[in-house]
């Protein structure tokens, strides 16, 4: 008996976003079994042609959407054929999982990251610090938030990550999370580290970071003039805590120590110099 196989797309018009677009979904049908998935595309309802199952018109946006849909349909068709040739039973769920990369031969972005973090945690206190491990977890949280906010996903097959994904992540951190340039660079570097691990383990053939270039953003941090610093040093403050914070800031100004270094100072760091002064 010949199996029936279809891939259709539909718009979730009841979930229109503030920008006027709605999420586009896919539906796989195999021998009566049905499985749905997100196409990770948002489309204006006025642009969607339900009858033809495509974006209408010849605009650049419509052509881009239709190319993406054609690619999705082709990829799903390939996995359907592979499973049909290999297994005696084919279901829509099987085909969807193969396409999304949740089969035994595939890895997802966060699972690859977690494998690396688990090994990293074992080295804390030896050749890695607790602070650096904490930064890894913070950046994992940023990736998870990005997947949820932009794609409504809890994870993504690592082989599906393309240069456009990295550009989207960069813009998300810059525009929505408003990260400073140095923090943004760190976040992007941590994602690149995961992709290099995936490439080394052959989960992906080509690293999508190859063509990515980080666009450094310069910030005007401002500065205090000598007169302003003197006024700051001599102003009378009633509270001890305020005076203490002021003294620490002045100490940083004259020593050039970063806040993160001063924060770690303890009384044990106060030593007697050769001239007898502390």
N, C-alpha and C positions, 0 to 999 in steps of 0.2 A: 504494500500500500504506500503510495506516494504521500509524503508529509506536506502539510501546508505551512508556508513561512511568509510572514509579512512584517514590514517595519513601517510604522506610521508616526506622524508627529502631530501634536496638538498644543494649543495655547491655554494656559490656566488663567482665563480672563477674570476669575474671581479673586486673583491675587495680584492685581495691578499695583506696581510700585509708584512712589511719589513722582518719578520721572515719566510716568505714563506708559511704561513698558510692563509686559507680563512675562513670566518664565515660560520657556518652551520645553515641553516634555516629549519623550519618545515612548512608543509602545511596541513591544515585540510580541508577535503571536506565532506560536508553533503548535500545530495540531490541537487547537482549542485552548492551550495554556497561554496565559498572558502575563507579561512582566513589564513594568514601567521604569523609566529612568530619567534623570535630568540631563538635558542637552547642554547645560551650562551656557545658555543663551537667553537674552531678554529681547523681546520683540514688541513693537507697537502693534496693538490690535488692528489698527487701520492698515497695517502693512501685510497682515497675514491672510492668506487665501485658504480657507478651510477645504474647499472643494479640490483644489490642486495639491493640497498638503505642502505648500511652499510659500515663500514670501513673494508677493506680487510686485510687478513693475520691473524696471531695468536700472533702478538707482544703484549706486555703489553699495549701499547698506543691504539692499535686497540680494544683490549678487554675492556678497560676502556671506550672508546667512545661508543662501542656497548651496554655496560651495561647501560650507561646513556640514550641512545636512546630507549632501551627496557623499561626503567622506565618511560620515557616521554610518550611513546605509551600506556603503561598500565594506567598511570594517566589520560591521555586524554580520554581513553576508559571508565574509571569509570565515569568521568563527563558527557560524552555523554549519558551513560546509565541512570544516575540520572536525567538529563534534559528530556530524552525521556519518562521516567516514570512519570515525574511531569508535563511537559508542552505539549500542543497540537501541538506546533510548535517548531522545532529544526533547528538551523542554525549553520554554522561553526563559526560565530562570537560569538554566545552564548557559544559554547563549549570552544572556545579559551579564552574568558573572564573568564569563570569559572576556567579553568586550571591556568591562570595567576593570579587569585585571585582578579579580579576587580569586583566581584559581591558584592551585598549588605552585605553579611555576612563576608566579608574579609577586611583587612586593608593592606595598603602598608607601607613600612618603613618610607618614608618621611612624609606621612600624619599623622602617629602616632607621629613622631618627632614634626611636626608642631603643633599638638594639645597640646603637652607638652610645647612647646616654647610659645604658645599663653597664656597659664596659667601662665607661668614663668614671662612673660613680665608684667603682672598685679601686680606682687609682687616687681618689681624693685622700689627702693626707700623706700620700707618697710623693708622686711627682705632679699632682694636680691639686688645686685649691678648692675649698668649698664655694668660694665666691665665683670662680669660673664655671663650676657646675651649676650654680644658681642662675647664671646668665644663660646657659644652655636651655634651662627649663623655661625661662622667661621668653626666649625666642621661639621655643616650641609652642608656647601659649599664643604668641603672635601669629604663627602659621595657622594654628587651629582656628583662631578668631577670623582670620582672613578667609579660610575655606568656608566657614559658616556664613560670614557676612556677604561675600561676593558670589559664592557658588551654591550655597545652602548644602554643603557637604561636610561630613565628619572626617573624611579622609579622601585621598585621591591616588589612583595607581601611579606609581612613580614613572612609568613609561609614557604616561600621558602629559607629563610636564614639558611644555614647550617654551621657547623664548618669550612668547606673549604672556605666559603665566608669571614669569619673573618680572616682566615690565608691569603687570597688573599689581603684583605684590609690592614692588618698589613704590608705585604711585599711591597704593593704599596706605603704606606706612608714612609716606611723605604728606599726603593731602588729608587723610582721615585721622590717622594716629598722630600726625604732626611731630614726628620724631626729629630730633636735632641731627645734623649732618653726621657727626661721629657715631651716634647711636644707630642711625640708619645704615651706615656702612657696616657696622658690626652685625646687624640683623641679616643683611644681604650676604655677608661673608659666611655666617653660620648655615644659611640655606645652601650656599655653594659647597660648603664642606660636606653636607649630606649627599649632594648630587655627585661629588667626587668619590665618595664611598660607594654609592650605587654603581657608578661607572667602573670602579675597580673590581667590584663583585659581579660585574656584568649583568646587573639588573636593567641597565640602559646601555645602548650602544654609543649614543652621542650625548655629550653633556650640553644641555641647553644654555649654559652660561658662556659658551664659546664666543658668541657674538654680543654678549651683554657688556655694556660699559657704564660704570657708575658715574652719575652726574653729581659731582660734589656741589653742595650749596654753601656759599659763604655767608656768614652771619656777622652783623655788626654788634659785637659784644659790648662796645662802649668802654670807657675807662674813667678813672678818677684823676683829676689834676692834683698837683702837689698841694695846692691851697685847700681843695676839697678833702684830701686825705688828712691834712693837719686839723681841719675843723672836726672831722670824724673822730680823730684821736683825742681831741681835747673837750668834746662836748660832754656835759655832765648828765649821767644816766642814773636814775634812782635805783633801779633793780640790779641786783648782783648778776642775775642771769644775762641781762642785756649787756652789762660791762664785760662779762666773760666772752660772749659771742663776738663783741666788738674787738676784744683783745686777740681772739683767735684769727679774726679776719685780718687785722693789722699784721699779725705774725706771718700769715700767708703772703701778704703784700711784700714784706721785707725779705722773706726767705725764699719765695718762689715755690714753696711746697704746694702741691695740689690738695684740695679738700680731702680726697680719699686717703692721702698719706697722713694728714694732720689728724684725721678721725681715728687712726690706729695708734696714735701716740699715747703712751702711759707714763706714769711716774718713773718706771724703770728705764725710760729713755733719757731721763735727766742725769747727766754725768758731770763730774768735776773736771774742768779743763786744766791745762798745764799751768795756767796762771792762778788757779785756785777758785775761779768763778764757776758757777753752775751753768 
